[in-house]
Amino acid sequence: MTVTEHELEEAAKAPRVTLEQVRASVKAEYVFSAATAAYSAGYRDLPPDEVRNLSVLTFVVLVLNNGYTVTGQSACADPKNFNKDIGHRLAREDAFKKLWPLLGYELRTTLHEAEKVFSK
């Protein structure tokens, strides 16, 4: 069951984190495979089957506007089914799912601070 951003907007009676805010919080996005990361880390003599296995593990790193980083990943069980674009999109979706609670915490902190000011 999926809830749309439109449904959330219509149901909102107070401030909330929006999809637009989630997207706007991202300063940069980096995507790479575990094979690329292993090579960059100095693992240059991996056997071909290990390179193939690492090539189907995709990472996305989101750098937020404040410099904090969030990661997402996707893995393919069988290299024959690997699709680079799909792997990227799944890893990106995984990273974006992690942003919602962070921005929710930030919003709740802002609301809490405002409540303290108004309750004085």
C-alpha positions in Angstrom: 0.0 0.0 0.0 1.4 3.4 -1.0 0.5 6.8 0.3 1.1 9.6 -2.1 2.6 13.0 -1.4 -0.7 14.6 -2.4 -2.6 12.5 0.2 -0.1 13.6 2.9 -0.5 17.2 1.9 -4.2 17.1 2.1 -4.3 15.3 5.4 -1.7 17.7 7.1 -2.9 19.9 9.8 0.5 21.0 11.0 4.0 21.4 9.6 5.4 18.3 8.0 8.4 17.1 6.0 7.6 17.3 2.3 9.1 15.4 -0.6 10.3 18.8 -1.9 12.2 19.4 1.3 13.8 16.0 1.2 15.0 16.5 -2.4 16.2 20.1 -1.6 18.2 18.8 1.4 20.6 17.0 -1.0 23.6 18.9 -2.2 25.3 16.1 -4.1 24.9 12.5 -5.1 27.5 9.9 -5.8 26.9 6.4 -7.2 29.4 3.6 -7.5 29.8 -0.2 -7.3 31.5 -2.2 -4.6 34.0 -3.2 -7.4 34.9 0.4 -8.0 35.3 1.1 -4.3 37.4 -2.0 -3.8 39.7 -1.0 -6.7 40.0 2.5 -5.3 40.9 1.0 -1.9 43.8 -0.8 -3.4 42.3 -4.2 -4.2 43.6 -4.5 -7.7 44.3 -8.2 -8.0 40.8 -9.5 -7.3 39.8 -12.6 -9.3 37.3 -12.0 -12.1 34.5 -13.8 -10.3 35.0 -11.6 -7.3 35.0 -8.4 -9.4 31.7 -9.6 -11.0 30.2 -10.2 -7.6 31.2 -6.8 -6.3 30.0 -5.1 -9.5 26.4 -5.9 -8.7 26.4 -4.2 -5.3 25.6 -0.5 -5.9 26.1 2.3 -3.4 24.7 5.8 -3.4 26.1 8.5 -1.1 24.0 11.6 -0.6 25.8 14.7 0.7 23.3 16.9 2.4 23.4 20.7 2.5 24.9 20.7 6.0 27.6 18.2 5.0 26.1 15.1 6.6 26.1 12.0 4.5 23.5 9.3 4.0 24.1 6.0 2.1 21.9 3.6 0.3 22.6 0.4 -1.4 21.1 -2.3 -3.6 22.4 -5.7 -4.5 21.5 -8.2 -7.2 21.4 -11.9 -6.3 22.5 -13.1 -9.7 24.8 -11.0 -11.9 22.9 -12.1 -15.0 20.0 -10.0 -13.8 22.0 -6.9 -13.0 20.9 -3.6 -14.5 23.1 -0.6 -13.7 20.2 1.9 -13.9 17.9 -0.1 -11.8 20.6 -0.8 -9.2 21.3 3.0 -9.0 17.6 3.8 -8.6 17.1 1.2 -5.9 20.2 2.4 -4.0 19.0 6.0 -4.4 15.6 5.1 -3.1 17.1 3.4 -0.1 19.2 6.5 0.7 16.2 8.8 0.3 14.1 6.7 2.7 16.8 7.4 5.4 16.4 11.1 4.9 12.7 11.3 6.0 13.4 10.4 9.7 16.4 12.8 9.8 14.4 15.7 8.5 11.5 14.7 10.7 13.8 14.9 13.8 15.0 18.3 12.6 11.4 19.5 12.2 10.4 18.1 15.6 13.3 19.9 17.2 12.3 23.2 15.6 8.7 22.8 16.7 9.8 21.9 20.3 12.0 25.0 20.5 9.1 27.1 19.2 6.8 25.5 21.9 9.3 26.4 24.6 9.4 30.1 23.4 5.6 30.3 23.3 5.0 28.6 26.6 7.0 31.2 28.5 
